[in-house]
Amino acid sequence: MAAKPQQAKSVTYDVQLLFPVLLLVGVGVVMVYSASSALALKKYGTDYFFLKKQGFLALGGILILVICRHFPYRFYRQLAYPLLFVSLGLLIAVLIPRFGLSAGGATRWLRIGSFTFQPSELARIAMVIYLAYSLEKKGQMLKSFSVGFLPHILILVIFAGLIFRQPDFGSVVILGILTWLMLFIGGVRITHLLSSVAVLLPAGFFLLISAEYRLKRLLSFLDPWQYPASEGYQIVHSLMAFGTGGLWGAGIGKGYQKLFYLPEPHTDFIFSVIGEELGLLGVLTIIALYVWIMMRGLQIAKATDDPFGSLLAAGLTFAMGFQIIINMGVALALLPPKGLTLPFLSYGGTSLLLNMASVGILMNISASKAE
């Protein structure tokens, strides 16, 4: 009797994760054009400059998502240290005048042809992969200070020190909180983690007030209306954008603050443009989509039997979540000013491509049982 041929396995995509991500990317392309058209026309002679680039980036991001969806996440164990060392080398290269690209008083980018790349974004994902691998590998030895706590903190200090030199204090904070949470979830002794908080919080506060520009940002955050023409300028105009948006918004393309009042309207403050043009309902819809993505990411982490996959999914989800919270918090004057893009919505190649890669990895982890 002839053997029954095996049916080919169907490739599935986690629709619960894919739908909100693609919706946000689509909204992002539209809002980047709305937020940047006036700026692009003045600077480049065409209002489609940023729209075309964001469209290509969105397509590239979808391609990367598909590739990462089909790349078995377990292979990232072998890539943990190579990615860590590549990220370290790129962070060092940024600080070399010949390679680093400066903008707005900071040197955070590398230029590769016509493409600019922000190594701190890659460093964040590399750190997540490394921690997931290391925490799984060490198992019960995590309770030891010299095995479970100290090596991970030393890696964090090296990376944070290089990023701080750019300077990028906000990314240092994200990396620190992300590492602390992953160590906590992984099973590192809580007394070791609490002792690190007792040391790092005063150090972080000292670094925050040690530079005059960071101190001014802090003071402007506490009372932006006292510095409306200087350090509080961004926050004041961001709040004005939300205030004029009302319930329904002024309509796409009809915002006023993006017309050379609100700095970086298509990157750091695109959420403010959304608030003005789509109103409270648009803002709540965007927040709901982000909550949907975060909840799904944590569900994937919880449902995964493999400790490495669970830690990897949790770390990638937390990394996106912190970026979302900080960007929205700054735009709403709930957090001190910090230049950080909003995932899937803001103009910016590194952030969009790496966040789409993170979603692809999450989808591969989600589908690992079925496959």
SERO-4910 file (N, C-alpha, C, O; in steps of 0.05 Angstrom, whole numbers):
BEGIN
 pado doro    nc1    nc2    nc3   cac1   cac2   cac3    cc1    cc2    cc3    oc1    oc2    oc3
  Met    A     17    -24      0      0      0      0     18     25      0     36     27     16
  Ala    A     12     44    -18     29     67    -21     26     86      4      4     89     14
  Ala    A     48     97     12     47    115     35     34    141     28     37    151      6
  Lys    A     18    150     46      3    175     42     23    199     42     37    202     62
  Pro    A     23    215     22     43    238     21     36    258     44     13    263     50
  Gln    A     58    268     56     55    287     78     46    314     66     57    324     46
  Gln    A     28    327     80     20    353     72     40    374     80     52    372    102
  Ala    A     45    393     63     64    415     69     53    432     92     29    438     93
  Lys    A     71    439    110     62    456    132     55    484    123     71    496    108
  Ser    A     33    493    131     25    521    123     39    541    140     43    537    164
  Val    A     47    563    128     61    584    142     40    603    154     24    614    139
  Thr    A     41    607    180     21    624    193     35    649    203     58    649    211
  Tyr    A     20    670    203     29    696    215     10    703    238    -14    699    236
  Asp    A     21    713    259      5    720    283    -10    745    276      0    768    278
  Val    A    -35    742    267    -52    764    258    -57    784    281    -59    808    276
  Gln    A    -59    774    305    -64    791    328    -41    811    332    -45    833    343
  Leu    A    -17    804    324      6    822    325     10    837    299     17    860    300
  Leu    A      6    823    277     11    835    251     -8    858    245      1    879    235
  Phe    A    -34    855    250    -53    875    243    -48    903    255    -47    922    240
  Pro    A    -45    905    282    -40    932    293    -13    944    284    -11    968    281
  Val    A      7    927    279     33    937    270     30    949    242     39    972    238
  Leu    A     18    934    224     15    945    196     -3    969    196      1    987    180
  Leu    A    -23    970    213    -41    993    214    -25   1018    223    -28   1040    212
  Leu    A     -8   1014    243      8   1037    253     28   1046    232     32   1070    229
  Val    A     40   1027    218     59   1034    197     45   1050    175     56   1070    165
  Gly    A     21   1042    167      6   1056    147     -1   1084    156      2   1104    141
  Val    A    -11   1086    181    -17   1113    192      9   1130    194      8   1154    189
  Gly    A     31   1117    200     56   1131    202     65   1143    176     74   1166    176
  Val    A     62   1129    154     69   1140    127     52   1165    122     63   1185    112
  Val    A     26   1163    127      9   1186    122     16   1210    140     18   1233    131
  Met    A     21   1205    166     27   1226    184     54   1238    180     59   1262    185
  Val    A     74   1222    172    100   1232    165     98   1252    143    111   1274    143
  Tyr    A     82   1246    122     78   1265    100     65   1290    110     73   1312    103
  Ser    A     44   1287    126     29   1311    136     48   1328    153     47   1353    151
  Ala    A     64   1315    170     81   1330    189    105   1343    175    116   1363    185
  Ser    A    115   1331    153    140   1339    141    138   1354    115    158   1365    105
  Ser    A    114   1356    103    112   1367     76    122   1395     74    137   1402     55
  Ala    A    115   1412     93    124   1440     92    154   1442     96    167   1457     82
  Leu    A    164   1427    115    193   1427    120    209   1416     96    229   1428     89
  Ala    A    199   1395     84    212   1383     61    212   1402     37    232   1404     22
  Leu    A    190   1416     33    188   1435     11    208   1458     14    220   1466     -5
  Lys    A    211   1467     38    229   1490     43    258   1481     41    275   1495     30
  Lys    A    264   1457     51    292   1448     53    302   1433     28    325   1436     20
  Tyr    A    284   1418     15    292   1402     -8    278   1408    -34    284   1397    -54
  Gly    A    259   1427    -33    245   1435    -57    223   1417    -66    211   1422    -88
  Thr    A    216   1397    -51    194   1379    -57    181   1370    -31    195   1363    -12
  Asp    A    154   1371    -30    141   1363     -5    140   1333     -1    130   1323     19
  Tyr    A    149   1317    -22    147   1288    -20    173   1276    -11    176   1251    -10
  Phe    A    193   1292     -3    220   1281      3    218   1260     26    227   1237     22
  Phe    A    207   1267     49    206   1248     71    185   1226     66    188   1204     76
  Leu    A    164   1233     51    143   1213     45    155   1190     29    151   1166     36
  Lys    A    171   1196      9    183   1175     -8    202   1158      8    202   1133      6
  Lys    A    218   1171     25    237   1155     41    223   1138     61    230   1115     66
  Gln    A    202   1149     74    187   1133     93    172   1110     80    170   1088     91
  Gly    A    162   1114     56    149   1093     41    168   1070     35    161   1046     38
  Phe    A    192   1076     26    213   1056     21    220   1041     47    224   1017     47
  Leu    A    223   1057     69    230   1045     94    208   1026    104    213   1005    115
  Ala    A    183   1034    100    160   1017    108    161    991     93    157    969    104
  Leu    A    166    992     66    168    967     50    192    950     60    190    926     62
  Gly    A    214    964     65    237    949     75    232    937    102    241    915    108
  Gly    A    217    951    119    210    940    145    192    916    143    196    897    158
  Ile    A    173    916    125    156    893    121    172    869    111    168    846    120
  Leu    A    192    874     93    209    852     83    226    841    106    228    816    109
  Ile    A    236    858    123    252    849    146    234    833    166    243    813    177
  Leu    A    210    842    170    191    828    187    187    800    176    188    780    192
  Val    A    182    797    150    178    770    138    202    753    142    200    729    148
  Ile    A    226    764    137    251    749    140    254    739    169    260    715    173
  Cys    A    250    757    188    253    749    216    231    730    225    236    713    242
  Arg    A    208    732    212    187    712    219    195    684    211    188    665    225
  His    A    211    681    189    218    654    180    246    646    190    253    623    186
  Phe    A    260    663    203    286    656    214    282    645    242    273    659    260
  Pro    A    289    619    247    284    607    273    297    622    296    321    627    296
  Tyr    A    281    630    315    292    647    336    313    633    353    329    647    366
  Arg    A    313    607    353    333    592    370    361    597    360    380    594    376
  Phe    A    365    604    334    392    610    324    404    635    336    428    639    334
  Tyr    A    387    652    348    398    676    360    415    670    384    431    687    393
  Arg    A    413    645    395    432    637    416    461    639    406    478    649    419
  Gln    A    465    628    381    492    629    370    501    657    362    524    663    359
  Leu    A    481    675    358    487    702    349    490    721    373    496    745    368
  Ala    A    486    712    397    485    730    420    511    746    423    511    771    424
  Tyr    A    533    732    424    559    746    428    568    761    403    578    783    405
  Pro    A    565    749    378    572    765    355    557    791    353    569    812    346
  Leu    A    531    791    358    515    816    357    524    835    378    524    860    374
  Leu    A    531    825    402    540    842    423    566    856    415    569    880    420
  Phe    A    585    841    404    611    853    396    608    872    372    622    893    371
  Val    A    590    866    353    585    884    331    574    910    341    582    932    333
  Ser    A    554    908    359    542    932    371    563    949    386    563    973    384
  Leu    A    580    935    400    601    949    415    620    964    396    627    987    401
  Gly    A    627    951    374    645    964    355    632    988    341    645   1008    337
  Leu    A    606    986    336    591   1008    323    589   1032    342    591   1055    334
  Leu    A    584   1026    368    582   1047    388    609   1062    391    609   1086    395
  Ile    A    631   1047    389    657   1060    390    662   1076    365    673   1098    366
  Ala    A    654   1065    341    658   1080    316    643   1106    315    653   1126    304
  Val    A    620   1108    328    605   1133    329    621   1155    342    619   1178    334
  Leu    A    637   1148    362    653   1168    376    678   1177    362    692   1195    371
  Ile    A    685   1163    340    708   1171    324    700   1192    304    682   1188    288
  Pro    A    712   1216    305    703   1238    288    701   1232    259    683   1243    245
  Arg    A    717   1214    249    717   1207    221    691   1193    213    682   1194    190
  Phe    A    679   1178    231    656   1161    225    630   1172    236    609   1169    223
  Gly    A    631   1184    260    606   1193    272    593   1217    258    607   1234    248
  Leu    A    567   1217    257    552   1238    245    538   1254    267    523   1243    283
  Ser    A    542   1280    268    531   1297    289    506   1312    279    505   1320    255
  Ala    A    487   1316    297    463   1332    291    451   1340    318    448   1324    336
  Gly    A    443   1365    320    430   1375    344    448   1374    368    437   1370    391
  Gly    A    474   1376    365    492   1376    388    499   1348    398    512   1345    419
  Ala    A    491   1327    384    497   1299    392    508   1284    368    502   1290    345
  Thr    A    525   1264    374    537   1247    354    527   1219    359    538   1204    375
  Arg    A    505   1212    345    492   1186    351    489   1168    326    478   1147    328
  Trp    A    499   1178    303    493   1164    278    519   1157    263    539   1170    266
  Leu    A    517   1136    247    537   1129    228    525   1131    200    502   1124    196
  Arg    A    540   1142    181    530   1144    154    541   1122    137    565   1118    135
  Ile    A    522   1107    124    530   1086    106    518   1093     79    495   1087     74
  Gly    A    534   1105     62    524   1115     36    505   1138     42    512   1158     54
  Ser    A    480   1135     32    460   1155     36    442   1148     60    423   1162     67
  Phe    A    449   1126     74    433   1116     96    447   1122    122    471   1116    125
  Thr    A    432   1134    141    443   1139    168    433   1117    187    410   1109    186
  Phe    A    450   1109    205    444   1087    223    451   1094    251    472   1106    257
  Gln    A    433   1088    270    437   1094    298    444   1069    314    427   1053    320
  Pro    A    470   1065    321    478   1040    333    465   1035    360    463   1011    368
  Ser    A    457   1055    375    445   1050    401    419   1034    399    412   1020    417
  Glu    A    405   1037    376    381   1021    371    388    991    368    374    974    380
  Leu    A    409    985    353    418    957    350    428    947    377    424    924    384
  Ala    A    442    964    392    453    955    418    431    946    437    435    927    452
  Arg    A    408    959    435    385    952    452    376    923    446    372    907    465
  Ile    A    373    916    420    364    889    413    386    869    419    381    847    428
  Ala    A    411    877    414    434    859    419    435    852    449    441    830    457
  Met    A    429    872    466    430    868    495    407    849    503    411    832    521
  Val    A    384    852    491    362    834    497    369    805    490    364    787    506
  Ile    A    380    801    466    387    774    457    408    762    475    407    739    483
  Tyr    A    429    778    482    450    769    500    439    761    527    446    740    538
  Leu    A    422    778    539    411    772    565    394    747    565    395    731    583
  Ala    A    377    744    544    360    720    542    378    695    541    372    675    554
  Tyr    A    399    696    525    417    673    523    432    668    549    433    645    558
  Ser    A    443    688    560    459    685    584    443    676    608    451    659    624
  Leu    A    419    688    612    402    681    634    392    652    632    390    638    653
  Glu    A    386    643    608    378    615    605    402    596    610    398    576    623
  Lys    A    425    603    600    448    586    602    457    582    631    465    560    639
  Lys    A    455    603    647    466    602    675    447    589    694    455    579    715
  Gly    A    421    588    688    402    573    704    403    579    733    400    602    741
  Gln    A    407    558    749    407    561    778    430    578    789    429    588    811
  Met    A    451    582    773    474    598    782    468    628    782    485    644    791
  Leu    A    444    635    773    437    664    772    436    676    800    438    700    803
  Lys    A    431    660    820    430    670    847    457    679    858    459    694    877
  Ser    A    478    671    844    505    679    852    511    707    842    506    714    819
  Phe    A    523    724    860    529    751    852    549    752    830    546    768    811
  Ser    A    570    735    831    591    736    811    584    724    784    597    728    764
  Val    A    562    708    784    553    695    759    528    707    748    526    712    724
  Gly    A    508    711    765    482    720    755    479    750    753    463    759    737
  Phe    A    494    765    769    490    793    770    513    809    758    509    826    740
  Leu    A    537    805    768    560    822    761    566    823    731    570    844    720
  Pro    A    568    800    717    576    801    688    556    817    672    564    832    654
  His    A    530    814    677    510    828    662    511    858    667    507    874    649
  Ile    A    516    866    692    518    894    699    543    906    686    542    930    678
  Leu    A    564    891    685    589    902    672    584    907    642    593    928    632
  Ile    A    570    889    629    563    894    601    546    919    598    550    935    581
  Leu    A    526    921    616    509    945    616    525    970    619    521    990    605
  Val    A    544    971    638    560    994    644    576   1002    619    578   1026    613
  Ile    A    588    983    606    604    989    582    587   1001    560    594   1022    549
  Phe    A    564    988    555    546    999    534    535   1026    541    535   1045    525
  Ala    A    526   1028    566    514   1054    575    535   1076    575    528   1099    568
  Gly    A    560   1070    582    581   1090    581    586   1101    553    589   1125    549
  Leu    A    586   1083    533    591   1091    506    567   1108    495    571   1127    481
  Ile    A    542   1099    502    519   1114    493    517   1141    506    509   1161    494
  Phe    A    525   1142    532    524   1167    546    544   1188    534    539   1212    536
  Arg    A    565   1178    523    585   1196    511    575   1210    486    586   1229    477
  Gln    A    553   1200    474    544   1210    448    534   1239    449    541   1253    430
  Pro    A    520   1251    467    507   1238    491    478   1231    484    465   1244    468
  Asp    A    469   1210    498    441   1201    494    432   1189    521    431   1165    525
  Phe    A    425   1207    539    418   1199    567    392   1182    567    390   1163    582
  Gly    A    373   1189    550    348   1174    549    352   1145    541    340   1127    554
  Ser    A    369   1139    521    375   1112    513    389   1096    536    385   1072    539
  Val    A    405   1110    551    418   1098    574    397   1089    595    399   1067    605
  Val    A    378   1106    600    357   1100    619    341   1076    609    335   1058    625
  Ile    A    334   1075    584    319   1053    573    335   1027    575    324   1006    584
  Leu    A    360   1028    568    377   1004    570    380    994    599    379    970    604
  Gly    A    382   1013    617    385   1005    645    360    992    656    361    971    669
  Ile    A    337   1004    651    311    993    661    306    966    648    297    947    660
  Leu    A    312    964    622    307    940    607    324    917    618    314    895    622
  Thr    A    350    923    624    367    902    635    358    894    663    357    870    669
  Trp    A    350    913    679    341    907    706    316    889    705    315    869    720
  Leu    A    297    895    688    273    878    686    279    850    676    267    831    686
  Met    A    296    848    656    303    821    646    318    805    667    313    780    669
  Leu    A    335    817    682    348    803    704    328    794    725    331    772    736
  Phe    A    309    811    731    288    804    750    272    781    741    267    762    756
  Ile    A    263    782    716    247    760    704    263    734    703    253    712    707
  Gly    A    289    737    696    306    714    693    312    699    718    320    676    717
  Gly    A    309    712    741    314    699    767    338    708    782    346    694    801
  Val    A    349    731    775    372    741    791    362    749    818    339    759    821
  Arg    A    378    746    839    370    751    866    361    780    869    374    798    861
  Ile    A    338    783    882    326    810    884    343    829    901    343    853    896
  Thr    A    357    818    921    374    835    938    396    847    921    404    870    926
  His    A    407    833    902    427    844    884    416    866    867    428    886    862
  Leu    A    392    861    857    379    881    840    372    907    855    376    929    845
  Leu    A    362    904    879    355    927    895    380    943    903    380    967    904
  Ser    A    402    929    908    427    943    915    437    959    891    448    980    894
  Ser    A    432    949    867    440    964    843    424    989    840    434   1010    831
  Val    A    398    988    847    381   1012    846    391   1033    865    392   1056    859
  Ala    A    399   1024    889    409   1042    910    435   1057    900    440   1079    909
  Val    A    450   1044    883    475   1056    873    470   1072    848    480   1094    845
  Leu    A    453   1061    830    450   1074    803    432   1098    804    436   1117    788
  Leu    A    412   1099    821    394   1122    822    409   1148    829    405   1168    815
  Pro    A    425   1148    851    440   1173    856    459   1180    834    463   1203    827
  Ala    A    472   1159    822    491   1164    800    476   1176    776    486   1195    764
  Gly    A    453   1165    770    437   1176    748    428   1205    753    428   1221    734
  Phe    A    420   1210    777    412   1238    784    435   1257    781    432   1280    772
  Phe    A    459   1248    790    482   1266    788    489   1271    758    495   1294    751
  Leu    A    487   1251    742    493   1255    713    472   1273    701    478   1288    682
  Leu    A    447   1271    711    425   1287    700    430   1316    704    424   1333    687
  Ile    A    440   1323    728    444   1351    735    472   1361    730    478   1385    733
  Ser    A    490   1343    722    518   1351    718    523   1368    693    542   1384    692
  Ala    A    506   1364    673    508   1379    648    488   1401    648    464   1397    655
  Glu    A    496   1425    640    478   1448    641    453   1445    623    431   1452    631
  Tyr    A    457   1433    599    434   1430    581    414   1410    592    390   1414    587
  Arg    A    423   1389    606    404   1370    618    390   1382    641    366   1377    645
  Leu    A    404   1399    657    391   1412    679    370   1432    669    348   1434    681
  Lys    A    376   1446    648    356   1465    637    332   1450    626    309   1459    629
  Arg    A    336   1426    614    314   1411    605    296   1402    628    272   1402    626
  Leu    A    309   1395    650    294   1386    674    277   1409    685    254   1406    691
  Leu    A    289   1433    687    275   1456    697    252   1464    678    231   1472    687
  Ser    A    257   1462    652    236   1469    633    213   1449    634    190   1456    629
  Phe    A    220   1424    641    199   1404    644    181   1410    668    157   1407    666
  Leu    A    193   1419    689    178   1426    713    160   1450    709    138   1451    721
  Asp    A    168   1469    693    152   1493    688    158   1503    660    172   1523    657
  Pro    A    148   1490    639    155   1497    611    145   1525    604    158   1539    587
  Trp    A    124   1535    616    113   1561    609    131   1584    619    127   1607    610
  Gln    A    149   1577    637    168   1598    646    191   1602    626    205   1622    626
  Tyr    A    194   1582    607    216   1584    587    204   1579    559    213   1562    545
  Pro    A    183   1594    552    169   1589    526    185   1593    501    179   1583    480
  Ala    A    207   1610    503    222   1616    479    250   1602    479    265   1605    461
  Ser    A    255   1586    500    281   1573    501    277   1543    507    268   1528    490
  Glu    A    285   1534    531    285   1505    537    256   1493    538    253   1470    533
  Gly    A    236   1510    544    209   1500    545    194   1501    518    171   1494    517
  Tyr    A    208   1510    497    195   1515    472    181   1490    460    158   1491    452
  Gln    A    196   1468    460    185   1443    449    160   1434    464    139   1428    451
  Ile    A    161   1434    490    138   1425    506    114   1443    503     92   1433    500
  Val    A    119   1469    503     97   1488    501     82   1484    474     57   1482    474
  His    A     97   1482    452     83   1478    426     71   1450    423     52   1447    409
  Ser    A     83   1431    437     71   1404    436     44   1405    451     24   1393    441
  Leu    A     43   1417    474     18   1419    488     -3   1436    473    -27   1430    474
  Met    A      7   1457    460    -12   1473    444    -24   1456    421    -48   1459    414
  Ala    A     -8   1438    410    -18   1421    389    -41   1403    399    -62   1400    387
  Phe    A    -36   1390    422    -57   1373    434    -81   1390    441   -104   1381    438
  Gly    A    -77   1413    452    -99   1430    461   -117   1439    438   -141   1440    442
  Thr    A   -105   1445    415   -121   1455    393   -134   1432    377   -152   1436    361
  Gly    A   -125   1407    382   -137   1384    368   -165   1377    377   -181   1368    361
  Gly    A   -171   1383    402   -198   1377    412   -205   1348    410   -188   1330    412
  Leu    A   -231   1342    407   -240   1315    406   -236   1302    379   -227   1279    378
  Trp    A   -242   1316    357   -240   1305    331   -215   1312    315   -209   1299    296
  Gly    A   -201   1333    324   -177   1341    310   -183   1361    287   -206   1364    279
  Ala    A   -162   1374    278   -165   1394    257   -168   1381    229   -176   1394    210
  Gly    A   -161   1356    227   -161   1342    201   -133   1337    191   -115   1354    196
  Ile    A   -129   1315    177   -102   1308    167    -92   1330    148   -106   1338    129
  Gly    A    -69   1340    153    -57   1361    136    -64   1389    144    -53   1408    133
  Lys    A    -82   1392    164    -91   1419    171    -80   1428    198    -89   1448    209
  Gly    A    -60   1414    208    -47   1423    233    -31   1448    229    -22   1454    207
  Tyr    A    -28   1463    251    -14   1489    250     14   1488    262     32   1501    253
  Gln    A     17   1473    284     42   1473    299     65   1461    283     88   1467    288
  Lys    A     60   1444    263     81   1432    247     93   1452    228    114   1446    216
  Leu    A     81   1475    224     90   1495    205    112   1512    218    109   1536    222
  Phe    A    135   1498    223    159   1511    233    157   1522    262    172   1539    270
  Tyr    A    136   1512    277    134   1519    305    144   1496    322    160   1499    340
  Leu    A    133   1472    316    140   1448    332    165   1436    320    165   1427    297
  Pro    A    188   1434    335    212   1422    324    209   1392    319    194   1379    334
  Glu    A    222   1382    299    222   1354    292    193   1342    292    188   1322    305
  Pro    A    175   1354    277    147   1345    278    143   1317    266    124   1303    273
  His    A    161   1308    248    158   1282    235    174   1260    249    172   1237    242
  Thr    A    189   1267    270    205   1247    284    197   1246    314    179   1232    322
  Asp    A    210   1263    330    206   1261    359    178   1270    367    167   1259    387
  Phe    A    165   1288    353    139   1299    361    117   1293    342     98   1309    339
  Ile    A    118   1270    328     97   1263    310     71   1257    326     49   1261    315
  Phe    A     73   1249    351     50   1244    368     34   1270    373     10   1269    375
  Ser    A     49   1292    375     36   1318    378     20   1326    353     -2   1337    355
  Val    A     32   1320    330     18   1326    304     -7   1309    302    -28   1318    293
  Ile    A     -6   1284    311    -29   1266    311    -50   1277    330    -74   1277    323
  Gly    A    -42   1287    353    -60   1299    372    -75   1323    360    -99   1327    365
  Glu    A    -61   1340    345    -73   1364    333    -91   1356    310   -113   1368    307
  Glu    A    -83   1338    293    -97   1333    268   -118   1310    271   -138   1311    256
  Leu    A   -114   1292    289   -134   1270    293   -149   1272    319   -168   1257    324
  Gly    A   -141   1291    336   -156   1296    361   -153   1274    382   -137   1256    379
  Leu    A   -169   1277    403   -168   1258    425   -175   1230    416   -162   1210    425
  Leu    A   -194   1227    398   -201   1200    388   -178   1187    373   -174   1163    376
  Gly    A   -164   1203    358   -141   1192    344   -119   1183    363   -107   1162    359
  Val    A   -114   1200    383    -94   1194    403   -101   1168    418    -84   1151    422
  Leu    A   -126   1165    426   -135   1142    441   -133   1117    423   -127   1095    433
  Thr    A   -139   1120    398   -137   1097    379   -108   1088    377   -102   1064    377
  Ile    A    -89   1107    374    -61   1100    373    -52   1086    398    -37   1066    397
  Ile    A    -60   1096    421    -52   1084    447    -63   1056    449    -50   1038    458
  Ala    A    -88   1052    440   -101   1026    441    -86   1006    424    -82    983    432
  Leu    A    -77   1014    400    -61    996    383    -35    988    396    -26    965    394
  Tyr    A    -22   1007    409      3   1001    423     -2    982    446     14    963    450
  Val    A    -23    987    461    -30    969    484    -35    940    473    -26    921    485
  Trp    A    -49    939    450    -54    913    437    -28    899    431    -25    875    436
  Ile    A     -9    913    419     17    901    412     32    891    437     42    869    437
  Met    A     32    908    457     47    901    482     34    877    495     48    859    504
  Met    A      8    876    497     -6    854    509     -1    828    494      4    807    506
  Arg    A     -1    829    467      4    806    451     33    796    455     38    772    457
  Gly    A     52    815    456     80    807    460     84    793    486     98    773    488
  Leu    A     71    803    508     73    790    534     59    763    534     68    744    548
  Gln    A     37    761    520     23    735    518     41    714    504     42    691    513
  Ile    A     55    722    483     74    704    470     96    696    489    103    672    490
  Ala    A    106    714    504    128    708    524    118    688    545    132    670    552
  Lys    A     93    692    554     82    675    575     75    647    564     78    627    579
  Ala    A     67    645    539     58    619    528     81    602    518     77    579    512
  Thr    A    105    613    517    128    598    506    141    581    528    148    591    549
  Asp    A    145    556    522    157    537    541    187    541    543    199    536    564
  Asp    A    200    549    521    229    552    520    237    577    535    228    599    528
  Pro    A    253    574    556    261    598    572    275    620    555    270    643    559
  Phe    A    291    612    536    304    631    519    284    647    502    285    671    501
  Gly    A    265    633    490    244    646    475    227    664    491    219    686    483
  Ser    A    220    655    516    204    671    533    218    697    542    206    718    541
  Leu    A    243    695    549    259    719    557    263    737    533    262    762    536
  Leu    A    268    726    509    272    742    485    246    757    478    248    781    472
  Ala    A    223    744    479    198    757    473    192    779    493    183    801    486
  Ala    A    197    774    519    191    794    539    210    818    536    201    841    538
  Gly    A    235    813    530    254    835    527    248    852    503    249    877    505
  Leu    A    241    840    480    235    855    457    209    872    461    207    895    452
  Thr    A    190    860    475    165    875    481    170    898    499    160    920    495
  Phe    A    186    894    520    192    915    539    208    938    525    203    961    530
  Ala    A    226    930    507    242    950    493    224    969    477    228    993    477
  Met    A    205    957    462    186    974    447    169    990    466    163   1014    461
  Gly    A    160    978    487    142    992    506    155   1016    519    142   1037    521
  Phe    A    180   1013    527    194   1036    539    197   1059    520    194   1082    527
  Gln    A    203   1053    495    206   1073    474    180   1088    470    179   1112    467
  Ile    A    158   1073    469    131   1085    466    125   1103    490    116   1126    486
  Ile    A    129   1093    514    122   1108    538    138   1134    539    127   1155    546
  Ile    A    164   1133    534    181   1157    536    173   1177    515    171   1201    521
  Asn    A    169   1168    490    162   1188    469    135   1201    475    133   1226    473
  Met    A    115   1186    482     89   1197    489     91   1215    514     78   1236    516
  Gly    A    106   1205    534    109   1221    558    122   1248    554    113   1268    566
  Val    A    141   1249    536    154   1275    529    134   1293    515    132   1316    521
  Ala    A    120   1282    495    101   1298    479     79   1309    497     69   1331    491
  Leu    A     71   1294    517     50   1303    535     60   1318    560     45   1323    579
  Ala    A     86   1324    561     98   1338    583     96   1322    609     95   1334    631
  Leu    A     96   1296    607     96   1279    631    124   1269    638    129   1260    660
  Leu    A    143   1272    619    171   1265    623    189   1287    612    180   1301    594
  Pro    A    213   1290    622    231   1310    612    238   1306    582    237   1283    573
  Pro    A    243   1327    567    249   1324    539    271   1305    533    292   1304    546
  Lys    A    266   1288    512    286   1268    504    281   1261    475    258   1254    467
  Gly    A    301   1263    458    298   1257    430    296   1228    425    316   1213    426
  Leu    A    271   1218    419    267   1190    415    243   1187    397    222   1200    400
  Thr    A    245   1169    377    224   1165    358    201   1148    369    205   1134    389
  Leu    A    178   1150    357    155   1134    365    153   1110    346    150   1113    322
  Pro    A    155   1085    357    156   1061    340    134   1060    320    110   1064    326
  Phe    A    141   1053    295    123   1048    272    111   1073    261    100   1073    239
  Leu    A    112   1096    275     99   1120    266    119   1141    257    115   1154    237
  Ser    A    140   1146    273    159   1167    267    176   1161    242    180   1138    235
  Tyr    A    185   1183    229    205   1180    208    231   1172    221    239   1184    241
  Gly    A    244   1153    210    270   1144    221    275   1115    214    260   1097    222
  Gly    A    296   1110    198    301   1084    188    309   1063    208    298   1041    209
  Thr    A    328   1070    225    339   1050    244    317   1040    263    313   1016    266
  Ser    A    302   1059    274    280   1051    293    259   1034    280    251   1014    290
  Leu    A    250   1043    256    228   1028    242    237   1000    235    223    981    240
  Leu    A    261    998    222    270    972    213    275    952    236    268    929    234
  Leu    A    287    962    257    293    944    280    268    937    296    266    915    306
  Asn    A    249    955    298    224    948    311    208    928    294    195    910    305
  Met    A    209    931    268    196    911    251    210    884    253    197    863    252
  Ala    A    236    884    255    251    859    260    242    847    286    239    822    288
  Ser    A    239    863    307    230    853    333    203    839    331    198    818    342
  Val    A    184    851    315    158    840    311    160    813    297    147    794    303
  Gly    A    178    812    276    182    787    262    192    765    281    184    742    278
  Ile    A    211    772    299    221    752    318    199    743    336    197    719    342
  Leu    A    183    761    346    160    754    363    141    735    348    131    716    360
  Met    A    136    739    323    119    722    307    131    694    305    117    674    306
  Asn    A    157    692    301    170    666    299    169    651    325    164    627    325
  Ile    A    172    665    348    169    653    374    140    643    377    135    621    387
  Ser    A    121    659    369     92    652    371     86    627    355     70    611    364
  Ala    A     98    625    332     92    602    314    109    577    319    105    557    306
  Ser    A    128    579    338    147    557    342    134    531    350    143    510    342
  Lys    A    112    532    366     99    508    374     85    494    351     86    470    348
  Ala    A     72    511    334     58    499    311     77    487    290     69    469    276
  Glu    A    101    497    289    120    488    269    137    465    280    154    455    266
***
